[in-house]
Amino acid sequence: MCAATLAASLLLLAPAACSKNDNDSDDKESTSTTTSTATSTSTKDDAAGSQVLPPVMLSATQTTADLKVGDTVVFDLGDPGDGKFVATSSDAAVVEITSDGGSQGSYSTNAGGKALSAGKATVTVVLEGGDVAADPVVYELTVS
């Protein structure tokens, strides 16, 4: 469905809000209608059918990777237990760390980063505060 059709459909489905003012002695009814207008922007990439790519997933045994500028990388080291995975980059201008990994109650998150510019970076992920001792995992990443 194109954006213009979607916007028109949303306008047709927008609910009208009506209220009666009980404090008015003349028993007049007051109504108001709220509508929203959807707007969209289009770029040359949108028209060419650009797509969002999945992240590059790295495990504890896959410690080297070739990335492209703009790639997202996830360091999947399993369940951190009571601790959290903390990642550091040797060159944040090449690979920026965007998140630590840890337990969120019923699920766990992974540490991750983003390839920002061409070059090489070493990313070290350590388990902090965990109930099991773990060696740091070192990743060698090349961004082109």
MIDOSE-1310 file (N, C-alpha, C; in nm, 2 decimals, decimal comma, always signed):
residues 144
mcaa	+0,09/-0,12/+0,00/+0,00/+0,00/+0,00/+0,09/+0,12/+0,00; +0,06/+0,22/-0,09/+0,15/+0,34/-0,09/+0,12/+0,43/+0,02; +0,21/+0,52/+0,05/+0,19/+0,61/+0,17/+0,07/+0,70/+0,15; +0,04/+0,75/+0,03/-0,07/+0,83/+0,02/-0,20/+0,76/+0,04
tlaa	-0,21/+0,63/+0,00/-0,33/+0,55/+0,03/-0,35/+0,53/+0,18; -0,23/+0,50/+0,24/-0,23/+0,47/+0,38/-0,28/+0,59/+0,46; -0,23/+0,71/+0,42/-0,26/+0,83/+0,49/-0,41/+0,86/+0,47; -0,47/+0,84/+0,35/-0,61/+0,86/+0,33/-0,69/+0,77/+0,41
slll	-0,65/+0,64/+0,42/-0,72/+0,54/+0,50/-0,72/+0,58/+0,65; -0,61/+0,63/+0,70/-0,60/+0,67/+0,84/-0,70/+0,79/+0,87; -0,71/+0,88/+0,78/-0,80/+0,99/+0,80/-0,94/+0,94/+0,80; -0,98/+0,85/+0,72/-1,12/+0,79/+0,72/-1,15/+0,72/+0,85
lapa	-1,05/+0,66/+0,91/-1,07/+0,58/+1,03/-1,05/+0,66/+1,16; -1,01/+0,78/+1,15/-0,98/+0,87/+1,27/-1,12/+0,88/+1,34; -1,12/+0,85/+1,47/-1,25/+0,86/+1,55/-1,28/+1,01/+1,58; -1,40/+1,04/+1,59/-1,45/+1,17/+1,63/-1,48/+1,16/+1,78
acsk	-1,43/+1,26/+1,85/-1,46/+1,26/+2,00/-1,57/+1,36/+2,03; -1,67/+1,31/+2,09/-1,79/+1,40/+2,13/-1,80/+1,40/+2,28; -1,84/+1,51/+2,33/-1,87/+1,52/+2,47/-1,98/+1,61/+2,50; -2,05/+1,59/+2,61/-2,16/+1,67/+2,65/-2,12/+1,74/+2,77
ndnd	-2,14/+1,87/+2,77/-2,11/+1,95/+2,89/-2,22/+1,96/+2,98; -2,21/+1,88/+3,09/-2,32/+1,86/+3,19/-2,34/+1,99/+3,28; -2,24/+2,08/+3,28/-2,24/+2,20/+3,36/-2,32/+2,31/+3,30; -2,35/+2,30/+3,17/-2,42/+2,41/+3,10/-2,57/+2,40/+3,13
sddk	-2,62/+2,51/+3,19/-2,76/+2,52/+3,23/-2,86/+2,51/+3,11; -2,81/+2,56/+2,99/-2,90/+2,55/+2,87/-2,90/+2,42/+2,80; -2,83/+2,32/+2,86/-2,82/+2,18/+2,81/-2,77/+2,18/+2,66; -2,68/+2,27/+2,64/-2,62/+2,27/+2,50/-2,51/+2,16/+2,49
ests	-2,50/+2,10/+2,37/-2,41/+2,00/+2,35/-2,28/+2,05/+2,28; -2,17/+2,02/+2,33/-2,04/+2,06/+2,27/-1,97/+1,94/+2,21; -1,93/+1,96/+2,09/-1,86/+1,85/+2,02/-1,72/+1,90/+1,97; -1,63/+1,81/+1,96/-1,50/+1,84/+1,90/-1,46/+1,72/+1,82
ttts	-1,39/+1,75/+1,71/-1,34/+1,64/+1,63/-1,19/+1,65/+1,62; -1,12/+1,54/+1,63/-0,98/+1,53/+1,62/-0,94/+1,45/+1,50; -0,86/+1,51/+1,42/-0,80/+1,43/+1,30/-0,65/+1,45/+1,30; -0,59/+1,35/+1,24/-0,44/+1,36/+1,23/-0,41/+1,34/+1,08
tats	-0,31/+1,40/+1,04/-0,27/+1,39/+0,90/-0,13/+1,32/+0,90; -0,12/+1,20/+0,83/+0,00/+1,13/+0,82/+0,08/+1,19/+0,70; +0,21/+1,21/+0,73/+0,30/+1,26/+0,63/+0,41/+1,16/+0,61; +0,46/+1,16/+0,49/+0,57/+1,07/+0,46/+0,67/+1,15/+0,38
tstk	+0,80/+1,11/+0,40/+0,90/+1,16/+0,32/+0,96/+1,05/+0,23; +1,01/+1,09/+0,12/+1,06/+0,99/+0,03/+1,20/+1,03/-0,01; +1,29/+0,94/-0,02/+1,42/+0,97/-0,06/+1,45/+0,88/-0,19; +1,56/+0,91/-0,25/+1,60/+0,83/-0,37/+1,62/+0,69/-0,33
ddaa	+1,67/+0,66/-0,21/+1,69/+0,52/-0,17/+1,56/+0,45/-0,15; +1,46/+0,52/-0,10/+1,33/+0,46/-0,09/+1,27/+0,41/-0,22; +1,29/+0,49/-0,32/+1,23/+0,46/-0,45/+1,31/+0,34/-0,51; +1,43/+0,33/-0,48/+1,51/+0,22/-0,53/+1,49/+0,09/-0,46
gsqv	+1,41/+0,09/-0,36/+1,37/-0,03/-0,28/+1,48/-0,07/-0,18; +1,53/+0,03/-0,11/+1,64/+0,00/-0,01/+1,58/-0,10/+0,10; +1,66/-0,17/+0,16/+1,62/-0,27/+0,26/+1,70/-0,26/+0,38; +1,65/-0,30/+0,49/+1,72/-0,30/+0,62/+1,78/-0,44/+0,63
lppv	+1,91/-0,45/+0,65/+1,98/-0,58/+0,66/+1,98/-0,63/+0,80; +1,98/-0,76/+0,83/+2,00/-0,81/+0,96/+2,13/-0,78/+1,02; +2,15/-0,79/+1,15/+2,28/-0,76/+1,21/+2,38/-0,88/+1,18; +2,51/-0,85/+1,19/+2,61/-0,95/+1,18/+2,62/-1,01/+1,32
mlsa	+2,59/-1,14/+1,33/+2,59/-1,21/+1,46/+2,73/-1,28/+1,48; +2,79/-1,26/+1,59/+2,92/-1,32/+1,62/+2,91/-1,40/+1,75; +2,97/-1,52/+1,75/+2,96/-1,60/+1,87/+3,10/-1,59/+1,94; +3,12/-1,67/+2,05/+3,25/-1,67/+2,12/+3,35/-1,74/+2,03
tqtt	+3,31/-1,82/+1,94/+3,41/-1,89/+1,85/+3,43/-1,83/+1,72; +3,35/-1,74/+1,68/+3,36/-1,67/+1,55/+3,41/-1,53/+1,59; +3,54/-1,51/+1,59/+3,59/-1,38/+1,65/+3,65/-1,29/+1,55; +3,64/-1,32/+1,42/+3,68/-1,22/+1,31/+3,56/-1,20/+1,22
adlk	+3,56/-1,08/+1,17/+3,45/-1,05/+1,07/+3,48/-0,93/+0,99; +3,44/-0,94/+0,86/+3,45/-0,82/+0,77/+3,31/-0,76/+0,77; +3,31/-0,63/+0,80/+3,18/-0,55/+0,80/+3,19/-0,44/+0,70; +3,07/-0,39/+0,67/+3,06/-0,28/+0,58/+3,01/-0,16/+0,67
vgdt	+3,05/-0,04/+0,63/+3,01/+0,08/+0,70/+2,85/+0,08/+0,71; +2,80/+0,10/+0,83/+2,66/+0,09/+0,85/+2,61/-0,04/+0,91; +2,69/-0,14/+0,90/+2,65/-0,27/+0,96/+2,63/-0,26/+1,11; +2,54/-0,34/+1,16/+2,52/-0,36/+1,30/+2,58/-0,49/+1,34
vvfd	+2,66/-0,50/+1,45/+2,72/-0,63/+1,49/+2,67/-0,66/+1,63; +2,64/-0,79/+1,65/+2,59/-0,84/+1,78/+2,68/-0,95/+1,83; +2,73/-0,93/+1,96/+2,82/-1,03/+2,02/+2,74/-1,12/+2,10; +2,70/-1,24/+2,05/+2,61/-1,33/+2,11/+2,69/-1,43/+2,20
lgdp	+2,70/-1,41/+2,33/+2,77/-1,49/+2,42/+2,69/-1,57/+2,51; +2,56/-1,58/+2,49/+2,47/-1,66/+2,57/+2,42/-1,58/+2,69; +2,38/-1,65/+2,79/+2,31/-1,60/+2,91/+2,42/-1,55/+3,01; +2,41/-1,42/+3,04/+2,51/-1,37/+3,14/+2,48/-1,40/+3,28
gdgk	+2,37/-1,47/+3,31/+2,34/-1,50/+3,45/+2,30/-1,37/+3,52; +2,37/-1,35/+3,64/+2,34/-1,23/+3,71/+2,43/-1,11/+3,67; +2,52/-1,14/+3,57/+2,62/-1,03/+3,53/+2,57/-0,96/+3,41; +2,66/-0,89/+3,34/+2,63/-0,83/+3,22/+2,76/-0,83/+3,13
fvat	+2,73/-0,84/+3,00/+2,84/-0,83/+2,90/+2,87/-0,69/+2,87; +3,00/-0,65/+2,89/+3,04/-0,51/+2,86/+3,14/-0,52/+2,74; +3,12/-0,44/+2,64/+3,21/-0,44/+2,52/+3,28/-0,31/+2,52; +3,41/-0,31/+2,47/+3,49/-0,19/+2,45/+3,55/-0,21/+2,31
ssda	+3,56/-0,10/+2,24/+3,62/-0,09/+2,11/+3,76/-0,02/+2,12; +3,86/-0,07/+2,05/+3,99/-0,01/+2,04/+3,98/+0,12/+1,96; +3,88/+0,13/+1,87/+3,87/+0,25/+1,79/+3,72/+0,28/+1,77; +3,67/+0,36/+1,85/+3,52/+0,40/+1,85/+3,48/+0,47/+1,72
avve	+3,58/+0,53/+1,65/+3,55/+0,59/+1,52/+3,52/+0,49/+1,41; +3,57/+0,37/+1,43/+3,55/+0,26/+1,33/+3,43/+0,17/+1,38; +3,43/+0,12/+1,50/+3,32/+0,04/+1,55/+3,28/+0,10/+1,69; +3,16/+0,16/+1,69/+3,11/+0,22/+1,81/+3,02/+0,11/+1,89
itsd	+3,05/+0,10/+2,02/+2,97/+0,01/+2,10/+2,84/+0,08/+2,13; +2,72/+0,02/+2,10/+2,59/+0,08/+2,12/+2,51/+0,02/+2,24; +2,55/-0,10/+2,28/+2,48/-0,16/+2,39/+2,56/-0,26/+2,47; +2,53/-0,28/+2,60/+2,59/-0,39/+2,67/+2,48/-0,50/+2,67
ggsq	+2,52/-0,61/+2,71/+2,43/-0,73/+2,72/+2,41/-0,77/+2,87; +2,28/-0,81/+2,90/+2,26/-0,85/+3,03/+2,12/-0,91/+3,05; +2,09/-0,96/+3,16/+1,96/-1,02/+3,19/+1,86/-0,91/+3,21; +1,75/-0,93/+3,15/+1,63/-0,84/+3,16/+1,52/-0,90/+3,23
gsys	+1,54/-1,00/+3,32/+1,44/-1,07/+3,39/+1,40/-1,20/+3,31; +1,31/-1,19/+3,22/+1,27/-1,31/+3,15/+1,34/-1,34/+3,02; +1,43/-1,24/+2,98/+1,51/-1,26/+2,86/+1,65/-1,19/+2,88; +1,74/-1,23/+2,79/+1,88/-1,17/+2,80/+1,90/-1,09/+2,67
tnag	+1,98/-0,98/+2,68/+2,02/-0,90/+2,56/+2,17/-0,92/+2,54; +2,21/-0,90/+2,42/+2,35/-0,91/+2,38/+2,42/-0,77/+2,37; +2,55/-0,77/+2,39/+2,63/-0,65/+2,36/+2,63/-0,63/+2,21; +2,64/-0,51/+2,16/+2,64/-0,48/+2,02/+2,70/-0,35/+1,98
gkal	+2,72/-0,33/+1,85/+2,79/-0,21/+1,80/+2,75/-0,18/+1,66; +2,81/-0,07/+1,61/+2,78/-0,03/+1,47/+2,91/+0,01/+1,40; +2,93/-0,04/+1,28/+3,04/+0,00/+1,20/+3,02/+0,14/+1,14; +3,11/+0,23/+1,18/+3,10/+0,37/+1,14/+3,18/+0,42/+1,03
sagk	+3,30/+0,36/+1,02/+3,39/+0,40/+0,91/+3,49/+0,29/+0,88; +3,56/+0,30/+0,76/+3,65/+0,20/+0,72/+3,77/+0,20/+0,82; +3,82/+0,08/+0,84/+3,94/+0,06/+0,93/+3,93/-0,07/+1,00; +4,01/-0,09/+1,10/+4,02/-0,21/+1,18/+4,00/-0,17/+1,33
atvt	+3,92/-0,25/+1,40/+3,90/-0,23/+1,54/+3,90/-0,37/+1,61; +3,95/-0,36/+1,73/+3,94/-0,48/+1,82/+3,84/-0,45/+1,93; +3,74/-0,54/+1,94/+3,64/-0,53/+2,04/+3,65/-0,64/+2,14; +3,66/-0,60/+2,27/+3,67/-0,70/+2,38/+3,55/-0,70/+2,46
vvle	+3,49/-0,82/+2,48/+3,37/-0,83/+2,55/+3,40/-0,91/+2,68; +3,37/-0,85/+2,80/+3,39/-0,92/+2,92/+3,26/-0,93/+3,00; +3,25/-1,04/+3,08/+3,14/-1,06/+3,17/+3,17/-1,00/+3,30; +3,09/-0,90/+3,34/+3,11/-0,83/+3,47/+3,00/-0,88/+3,57
ggdv	+3,04/-0,91/+3,69/+2,95/-0,94/+3,79/+2,87/-1,07/+3,78; +2,92/-1,16/+3,69/+2,85/-1,29/+3,67/+2,88/-1,39/+3,78; +2,80/-1,49/+3,79/+2,82/-1,59/+3,89/+2,92/-1,70/+3,85; +2,96/-1,69/+3,72/+3,06/-1,79/+3,67/+3,17/-1,71/+3,60
aadp	+3,29/-1,74/+3,63/+3,41/-1,67/+3,58/+3,42/-1,70/+3,43; +3,45/-1,60/+3,35/+3,46/-1,62/+3,20/+3,58/-1,53/+3,15; +3,65/-1,59/+3,06/+3,76/-1,51/+3,00/+3,70/-1,41/+2,90; +3,76/-1,30/+2,88/+3,72/-1,20/+2,78/+3,72/-1,26/+2,64
vvye	+3,63/-1,22/+2,56/+3,63/-1,26/+2,42/+3,68/-1,14/+2,33; +3,77/-1,17/+2,25/+3,83/-1,06/+2,17/+3,80/-1,08/+2,02; +3,74/-0,98/+1,96/+3,69/-0,98/+1,82/+3,78/-0,89/+1,74; +3,83/-0,94/+1,62/+3,90/-0,85/+1,53/+3,81/-0,82/+1,41
ltvs	+3,77/-0,69/+1,40/+3,67/-0,65/+1,30/+3,74/-0,56/+1,19; +3,71/-0,59/+1,07/+3,76/-0,50/+0,96/+3,64/-0,44/+0,89; +3,64/-0,31/+0,88/+3,52/-0,24/+0,82/+3,57/-0,18/+0,69; +3,49/-0,21/+0,58/+3,52/-0,15/+0,45/+3,40/-0,07/+0,40
